[in-house]
């Protein structure tokens, strides 16, 4: 009896599978019901260790982020903010934040008709791509020690980013040409072989093509060895 029952069950499966396919196809063919027109809002939590300087929330159906929801405010680490999105039929939204270190993080496809909270923790934050004009900068090591690391970062960033020398170094009296793609004004940090570091803020790479790393270069009124960029 058991064998007969099992055989009958096996024969019925293709028919049931076919019926299921027809039902799914019929459901997909039905028009989707639009969400009711209503006020949408979401509470954004900053669970990262950084302040959020910019916040964008826009419908997933658009390819524009729209206005910065923070304006001239910041969302400090550990704080939250309720954001009103206005009266709309849209349910699915995308969100992006820009942290104080210039990294950014995105969350896509949130159904704000069901969810009313959103958390950013910087776990998927990425550095911004280097866009803009490419600048050439030559460093000449006129210090007493080899330079092991060089960092160039946007003036508004709070982290230095990647070492521009990689596995190489700049020996005493040697020059090294580096490139930077981005805004003109940057911060510059060099680290010597003994781990001592020196920094210079607000270096204008649109005006600077060559910098001599020598005693006093960080505080000099004019950067030693500087030449105006361009032909």
N, C-alpha and C positions, 0 to 999 in steps of 0.2 A: 504494500500500500504506500509505503513511504516513497518508493521509487516512482510510482505513478504520479504521486503528488508533485515530486520534484520535477518530473518531465513536463507536467502541465504548466508549472510555474515558469520554466525556461522558455516555453513557447509563447507565453503571453508578454514577455519583456519587450520584444521589438514593437509590438502594437502599442504598448503603453508609452514607450519612448517616442514613437511617432506622434501620439496624441499630445505628449508634453511639448514637443517642438511646435505643433500647431497652436497650442495655447499661448506659448511664449511669443510666437510671431504675431498672433492676434493682439496681444497686449502691447507689443512694441508699435503696432500700427495705430493704436489709440492716441489721440492728441494729448500732450501733457497739460495738466491743469496748471494755469499760471498761479503763482503765489498771490495772496491778497495784498493790496496796496496798504502798507503800514509803515510806521516809524521803526527804523532799525537802529540798534545801538549795540556796542560791544565794550566790555571792560578789558583793557590791555594791562597785563602784569609784566613788569620788568624783573625777571628772576635771574638776570645775568649779573656779572660783577661790574658792568660798565653802565654809565649813563647812556640813555638813548637821546640822540640829538634830533633825529628826524623819524617821522612815522607816516607811512602811506597805507591807505586801505581803499581799494577800488573793486568794482564788480569784476568777476572773472571773465565777463564777456567783452571787456575793453582791453586794449593794449597800452593804455596810458595809466600811469600811477596817480596822476592828479596832484592836488595840493598836499603840502606837508601838514598833517593834522596837528602837529605840535606848535607850528608857528615859531615864535621866539622863545618858547618854553623848552625845558628838558624833562625827561622822565628818569628820575634817579633810580639807581639800583635798589630793588626791594619795594618800590612804589607801584601804584596802579593809577590808571586814568580811564574814565568813561568817555567813550567817543560816540557822538551822535552822527549817524550816517544819513539822516534825512528820511523822507517819505519815499518809498520805492517798492517795486514788486520783486526786485532782485533778492535772491537768497544767498547765492554762492559768491564769495569775495576772496581776494588775495590780499596779503599784507606784507609790508617790508619795513624794516627799521634800519637806521644807520647809527652805529654806536659812536662814542666819543673817540675811539681809535681809528675811525673811518672804515672799519669792517661793516658788512651788512648781512642781514639774515632775512629770509623770506619764508612765509607759510602760504601755501596755495590751496585753493578749493575748500574753504571753510563755509559750512552752511550756517549762516547767521540767523536763519529762521528757527534753528534748533539750538544752536550754541550761542551763548552770550558772554563768553570769556575766552581770552586768548593770551597765551604766555610765550614770551621769548626768553631763552636762557643762554644764547650765544653758542650752543653746542654745534650748530651748523653754520656759524658765521664765516664769511669768506672775505679776503682782502679785495678791495676794488681793483679792477683792471687798470693798468697804466695806460691812460688815454691822453691824447693831446699831442703837443709838439715834442719831438725828441731833442734833448739837449745833450751836448758833449761837454764833459768836464774832465780836465786833466789834473791829477794830484801829483805834486812833486814832494817826495819825502826828504825834507831838509832837517828832520829831527835826528836824534842820536840813536834811535832804535827802529827796527823794521816795523811796518804797520801790518797787522794781521787781519784786521777787519775794517770794513767801511760800510756805513749805513747812510742811506739817503731816504728821507720820508717827507710826506707833505707837512707843511708847517702846522696844520690843524690836527694832525694825528697825535695820539698819545703813546703809540708804540712804534718801534724803529723798523720793524719788518725784517726782510732778509739781508744777510751779509752780501754785499756786492762783490766781494773778492772770492767768495767760495773757498776753495782749497788753496788758493794762491796767496801771495803777500807782496808788499812793496818794500824792497830793500832800501837801505839808506842811500840817498842821492839819486834814486831811480824815480822816473815818472810812471804814471799809470793812467790810461785813458778809460773813463767810465761813461756810460750813457744813462740818461734818465728820461722817461716819457711821462709828462704830466705838467702841472703848473710851474711857473717860473720860481716861486719862492719856496724853498725847502729848508729843512734842518739837516745838518751834517754831523756825523759822529765817526771818529776814528779810534781804534783800539790797538795798542802797541803790544809787542811780544810779552811784555811783563804784566799785561792785563790792565795797565793804566789807560784811561780813556779821556778824550777831549771832545768837546762839542761846540758847534757854532750854529746859532739860530738865525733864521731869516736870511739865508744866502740866496741871492737873486741870480739864478742860472741864465736868465736872459741877458744879464750884464757881465756874468763871470764865466770865463772859459778855462782859466788856469788858477790853481790855488797852491801856494807853497805851504806845506805843513812844517812850521818852524816855531820856535819859542815865541809866544805872544800872539799867535795867529787867531786865537779865539776871542781876544779882546781888542785887537787892533782896529782903529777907525776904518782903515782900508785893508782888505784882505791882501796879505803878502803874495806877490807873484800874480795878482789878478790882471787879466787882460779883458778888454771888452769883447763879448761874443760877437760873432758874425765876421764877414769879410773885411 
